[in-house]
């Protein structure tokens, strides 16, 4: 059997009339459709649970389907609501845990890292240090750094590469 609108609607009509075999076939045909729909929306670990939740919701709401209306949009609406409910529950779970003893960093590691970085940059020629500061520390693009420093884009790239290489060598010497 194909899982087209007419077939699914016919099976749902029969299921509403009490045909258990038609109902099993309907659910069996709806499950792969739901799998395909949810596959791009949830993690693989959540896929089976969400399909089962949706099929359970279809079961609970089967009397609400109007045979004069299409079946697939009705199924899609239930699937979308189950998906949104899942997202809401996951979001609440992530923010529910509160800790009384939240550790706050002193910033000492960042300060030491910054001092070490400044020390290494001081070992470089000014053009290399300026290029590294602009591109790697301030996050400017190569084009923006070239405009600010008055160097060509290729020179910015060369200065960053050579400067980082020199800094790595200096770190290796300190070990």
C-alpha positions in Angstrom: 0.0 0.0 0.0 1.1 3.5 -0.7 0.9 6.2 2.0 -0.9 8.8 -0.1 -3.6 11.1 1.1 -6.5 9.1 -0.2 -5.2 5.8 1.3 -4.5 7.3 4.7 -7.9 9.1 4.7 -9.7 5.9 3.8 -7.8 4.0 6.6 -8.6 6.6 9.1 -12.3 6.5 8.2 -12.3 2.8 8.7 -10.4 3.1 11.9 -12.9 5.6 13.2 -15.6 3.1 12.4 -13.8 0.5 14.6 -11.7 -1.4 12.0 -8.6 -2.4 14.1 -6.7 -3.8 11.0 -7.2 -0.5 9.2 -6.0 1.4 12.2 -2.8 -0.8 12.5 -2.1 -0.2 8.8 -2.7 3.6 9.2 -0.2 3.8 12.1 2.2 1.6 10.2 2.1 3.9 7.2 2.2 7.1 9.3 5.3 6.1 11.3 7.8 6.3 8.3 6.2 9.6 7.2 6.8 11.0 10.7 10.3 9.6 10.8 11.2 11.4 7.6 9.6 14.6 8.8 11.3 14.6 12.3 14.7 13.3 11.0 15.8 16.8 10.0 14.4 18.4 13.2 15.7 16.4 16.1 18.7 14.4 17.2 18.7 10.8 16.2 18.5 9.7 19.8 15.1 11.5 20.1 13.6 10.4 16.8 11.9 7.2 17.9 10.5 8.7 21.1 9.1 11.7 19.2 7.5 9.4 16.5 5.9 7.3 19.3 4.7 10.4 21.1 3.1 11.7 17.9 1.4 8.3 17.2 0.1 8.3 20.7 -1.3 11.8 20.2 -2.9 10.6 16.9 -4.5 7.8 18.9 -5.8 10.2 21.5 -7.2 12.6 19.0 -8.4 10.2 16.3 -12.0 11.1 17.0 -11.3 14.8 16.3 -10.3 14.2 12.6 -13.0 15.3 10.2 -13.4 12.9 7.2 -14.4 15.9 5.1 -10.9 17.3 5.5 -7.5 16.0 4.4 -5.7 13.6 6.7 -2.0 14.6 6.1 -2.4 18.2 7.2 -4.1 17.0 10.4 -1.2 14.6 11.0 1.3 17.3 10.2 -0.3 19.6 12.7 -0.1 17.0 15.5 3.5 16.2 14.6 4.4 19.9 14.7 2.8 20.4 18.1 4.6 17.3 19.5 7.9 18.6 18.1 7.3 22.1 19.7 6.4 20.5 23.0 9.6 18.5 22.9 11.6 21.6 22.2 10.0 23.4 25.1 10.6 20.5 27.5 14.3 20.3 26.4 14.7 24.1 26.9 13.1 24.0 30.4 15.3 21.0 31.4 18.5 22.9 30.3 17.6 25.9 32.4 16.0 24.3 35.4 19.1 23.2 37.2 20.3 25.9 39.6 23.4 25.7 41.7 24.0 27.4 45.0 27.7 27.3 44.7 28.4 28.9 41.4 32.1 29.3 40.9 33.2 32.7 39.5 36.5 32.9 37.9 38.9 35.5 39.2 40.2 36.3 35.8 43.7 35.4 36.9 44.2 32.9 34.1 43.0 35.4 31.5 45.3 38.1 32.9 48.3 35.7 32.9 47.5 34.6 29.4 47.2 38.3 28.3 50.5 39.1 29.8 52.1 36.1 28.2 50.6 37.1 24.9 51.8 40.7 25.2 55.3 39.4 26.1 55.4 37.3 23.0 54.1 40.1 20.8 56.8 42.4 22.1 59.4 40.0 20.7 58.0 40.5 17.1 58.6 43.2 14.6 55.9 45.9 14.9 54.2 45.0 11.6 53.8 41.4 12.6 52.6 42.2 16.1 50.1 44.8 14.7 48.8 42.3 12.1 48.4 39.5 14.8 46.6 42.0 17.2 44.2 43.1 14.4 43.4 39.7 12.9 43.7 37.2 15.7 43.0 39.3 18.9 40.5 42.0 17.6 38.9 39.6 15.1 39.2 41.9 12.1 39.1 40.4 8.6 42.3 40.5 6.5 40.7 43.2 4.4 39.8 45.3 7.4 43.3 44.8 9.0 45.0 45.8 5.7 42.9 49.0 5.5 43.6 49.9 9.2 47.4 49.2 9.1 48.1 50.4 5.6 49.5 47.0 4.5 48.4 44.9 1.5 46.1 41.9 2.2 48.9 39.5 1.3 51.3 41.3 3.6 48.9 41.0 6.5 48.6 37.2 5.8 52.4 36.9 5.6 52.9 39.0 8.8 50.4 36.9 10.7 51.9 33.7 9.6 55.5 34.7 10.3 54.6 36.3 13.6 52.7 33.2 14.9 55.6 31.0 13.8 58.0 33.2 15.7 55.8 33.2 18.7 55.5 29.4 18.7 59.3 29.2 18.4 59.7 31.5 21.4 57.3 29.4 23.5 59.2 26.2 22.6 62.5 27.9 23.7 60.9 28.6 27.1 60.1 25.0 27.8 
